[in-house]
Amino acid sequence: MNYNELKIRILGLFEAKREFDSLMIRELLASDKTLKLTDKGVEMALLRYWRQGLLSRTRRAGRFQYALTERGLGRREWLLKNR
């Protein structure tokens, strides 16, 4: 997998005003059989993207809910344009 491929795939899951919990993100990524990701790997990627300001997160019902930020939207567009 290329360096930014996971970032593109995760950021590509989000639509405007849509939130996903970490379990749903793992399930959506698992549906792509070409990706070989561990649960811990996905969790760490989400943590990195949150720290970078690409995703926002809130804790509800014991799980983090992630949403795409304006910065994340801009990064996704830039990554797709410069693929």
C-alpha positions as CSV (number, residue, x, y, z in Angstrom):
1,M,0.0,0.0,0.0
2,N,1.3,3.4,-0.9
3,Y,2.2,5.9,1.9
4,N,-1.1,7.9,1.7
5,E,-3.4,5.1,0.5
6,L,-4.9,4.4,3.9
7,K,-5.4,8.1,4.6
8,I,-7.2,8.4,1.2
9,R,-9.4,5.4,2.0
10,I,-10.3,6.5,5.5
11,L,-11.0,10.1,4.6
12,G,-12.9,8.9,1.5
13,L,-15.4,7.2,3.8
14,F,-16.8,10.4,5.1
15,E,-19.4,12.6,3.6
16,A,-20.4,16.1,4.9
17,K,-21.9,16.0,8.4
18,R,-21.6,12.2,8.6
19,E,-20.0,10.5,11.6
20,F,-18.7,6.9,12.0
21,D,-17.6,5.2,15.1
22,S,-14.3,3.3,15.0
23,L,-16.0,-0.1,14.7
24,M,-18.0,1.0,11.6
25,I,-14.8,2.4,10.0
26,R,-13.0,-0.9,10.6
27,E,-16.0,-2.8,9.1
28,L,-16.1,-0.6,6.0
29,L,-12.4,-1.0,5.5
30,A,-12.6,-4.8,6.0
31,S,-15.1,-5.0,3.1
32,D,-12.2,-4.3,0.8
33,K,-10.4,-7.6,0.7
34,T,-7.2,-6.1,-0.8
35,L,-6.5,-4.3,2.5
36,K,-4.7,-6.3,5.2
37,L,-5.3,-4.2,8.3
38,T,-5.4,-5.0,11.9
39,D,-7.9,-3.4,14.3
40,K,-5.0,-1.8,16.1
41,G,-3.6,-0.4,12.8
42,V,-6.9,1.2,12.0
43,E,-7.2,2.6,15.5
44,M,-3.7,4.1,15.3
45,A,-4.4,5.6,11.9
46,L,-7.6,7.3,13.3
47,L,-5.6,8.6,16.3
48,R,-3.0,10.1,13.9
49,Y,-5.6,11.7,11.7
50,W,-7.4,13.2,14.7
51,R,-4.1,14.6,16.0
52,Q,-3.3,16.0,12.6
53,G,-6.7,17.8,12.6
54,L,-8.1,15.8,9.7
55,L,-10.8,14.2,11.8
56,S,-12.8,15.4,14.8
57,R,-13.9,12.9,17.5
58,T,-16.3,12.8,20.3
59,R,-16.9,9.9,22.8
60,R,-20.5,8.5,22.8
61,A,-21.6,5.2,24.3
62,G,-18.0,4.1,25.0
63,R,-16.8,4.6,21.4
64,F,-15.3,7.5,19.5
65,Q,-17.4,9.0,16.8
66,Y,-15.3,10.5,14.0
67,A,-16.2,13.2,11.5
68,L,-14.3,14.8,8.7
69,T,-13.0,18.4,9.4
70,E,-12.6,21.2,6.9
71,R,-8.9,20.5,7.0
72,G,-9.5,16.8,6.4
73,L,-11.7,17.6,3.4
74,G,-9.0,19.8,1.9
75,R,-6.3,17.1,2.5
76,R,-8.5,14.5,0.9
77,E,-9.0,16.7,-2.2
78,W,-5.3,17.5,-2.4
79,L,-4.3,13.8,-2.0
80,L,-6.8,12.7,-4.7
81,K,-5.6,15.4,-7.1
82,N,-1.9,14.5,-6.5
83,R,-2.2,10.7,-6.6
